């Protein structure tokens, strides 16, 4: 996969963890900036599976982790809604959801 500089991607490690973050590929390592582990959860049998994100290296000093390339099983682009959740989790800027036209409803009427 040809990785653009600091592209938001998901990498699966040999440990089975799926890590989303801004990934840069080097010759022997990949660099993950603001990495989060994606954890699928299900509240009860038959309920929809939800995704939870938790910091990949919460006790490290900084946001950058280097992983040896031979420890990476695959790298893929995330689905758009997963990417947006990651951006919302890591950004201090709140982005609006779906664009909507704000209209006034229930306008008062004037009695004549």
C-alpha positions as CSV (number, residue, x, y, z in Angstrom):
1,X,0.0,0.0,0.0
2,X,1.3,3.4,-0.9
3,X,0.9,5.5,2.2
4,X,0.6,9.3,1.8
5,X,2.3,11.4,4.6
6,X,0.4,11.1,7.9
7,X,-2.7,9.5,6.5
8,X,-5.4,8.3,8.9
9,X,-5.3,4.5,8.5
10,X,-5.9,1.3,10.5
11,X,-3.1,-1.1,11.0
12,X,-3.5,-4.6,12.4
13,X,-0.6,-5.7,14.5
14,X,0.5,-9.3,15.0
15,X,-1.0,-9.1,18.5
16,X,-4.5,-8.8,16.9
17,X,-4.9,-5.1,17.9
18,X,-6.4,-2.8,15.3
19,X,-4.8,0.7,15.7
20,X,-6.2,3.8,14.0
21,X,-4.0,6.9,13.7
22,X,-2.0,9.1,11.5
23,X,0.4,6.6,10.0
24,X,3.7,7.2,8.2
25,X,5.6,4.3,6.8
26,X,9.4,4.2,7.0
27,X,11.9,1.6,5.8
28,X,11.8,-0.5,9.0
29,X,9.2,1.1,11.2
30,X,5.8,2.6,10.9
31,X,5.1,5.7,12.9
32,X,1.6,6.1,14.5
33,X,0.6,9.6,15.7
34,X,-2.3,9.7,18.2
35,X,-2.9,6.0,17.9
36,X,-6.1,4.5,19.3
37,X,-7.0,0.9,19.6
38,X,-10.4,-0.1,18.1
39,X,-12.3,-2.4,20.4
40,X,-15.6,-4.1,19.3
41,X,-18.1,-4.4,22.1
42,X,-21.5,-6.0,22.3
43,X,-23.8,-5.3,25.3
44,X,-25.8,-8.5,24.9
45,X,-26.2,-11.4,22.5
46,X,-28.2,-10.2,19.4
47,X,-27.4,-6.6,20.1
48,X,-25.5,-4.5,17.5
49,X,-21.7,-4.5,17.8
50,X,-20.4,-1.0,18.8
51,X,-16.8,0.2,18.5
52,X,-14.9,1.8,21.4
53,X,-11.6,3.6,21.0
54,X,-9.0,3.9,23.7
55,X,-5.5,5.4,23.4
56,X,-2.9,2.9,22.1
57,X,-0.1,3.8,24.5
58,X,-1.8,5.8,27.3
59,X,1.3,5.8,29.6
60,X,3.8,7.0,27.0
61,X,5.2,10.5,27.1
62,X,3.9,11.9,23.8
63,X,1.5,11.0,21.0
64,X,4.0,9.1,18.7
65,X,4.7,5.4,18.7
66,X,7.0,3.6,16.4
67,X,6.2,-0.1,15.5
68,X,8.6,-2.4,13.7
69,X,7.2,-3.1,10.2
70,X,7.5,-6.9,10.7
71,X,4.9,-6.6,13.5
72,X,2.3,-5.2,11.1
73,X,-0.1,-7.7,9.5
74,X,-2.1,-5.2,7.4
75,X,-2.8,-1.5,6.8
76,X,-6.1,-0.3,5.4
77,X,-8.2,2.8,5.0
78,X,-11.0,3.1,7.7
79,X,-14.7,3.4,6.8
80,X,-15.7,7.1,6.8
81,X,-17.8,7.0,10.0
82,X,-14.9,5.3,11.9
83,X,-12.5,8.0,10.5
84,X,-14.8,10.8,11.6
85,X,-15.2,9.3,15.1
86,X,-11.4,9.1,15.4
87,X,-11.1,12.8,14.2
88,X,-13.7,13.8,16.8
89,X,-11.9,11.9,19.5
90,X,-8.5,13.4,18.8
91,X,-9.4,16.9,17.8
92,X,-10.2,19.8,20.1
93,X,-12.3,21.3,17.3
94,X,-15.9,20.2,17.3
95,X,-17.2,19.6,13.8
96,X,-20.9,19.8,12.9
97,X,-22.6,16.6,11.7
98,X,-24.9,16.6,8.7
99,X,-25.4,20.0,7.1
100,X,-28.9,21.2,7.9
101,X,-30.9,24.3,7.1
102,X,-32.1,26.0,10.3
103,X,-35.6,27.2,9.9
104,X,-38.1,28.8,12.2
105,X,-41.1,26.6,12.9
106,X,-44.4,27.5,14.5
107,X,-44.2,31.2,13.7
108,X,-46.7,33.2,15.7
109,X,-49.6,34.6,13.9
110,X,-51.0,38.1,14.4
111,X,-54.6,38.4,15.4
112,X,-56.4,41.1,13.4
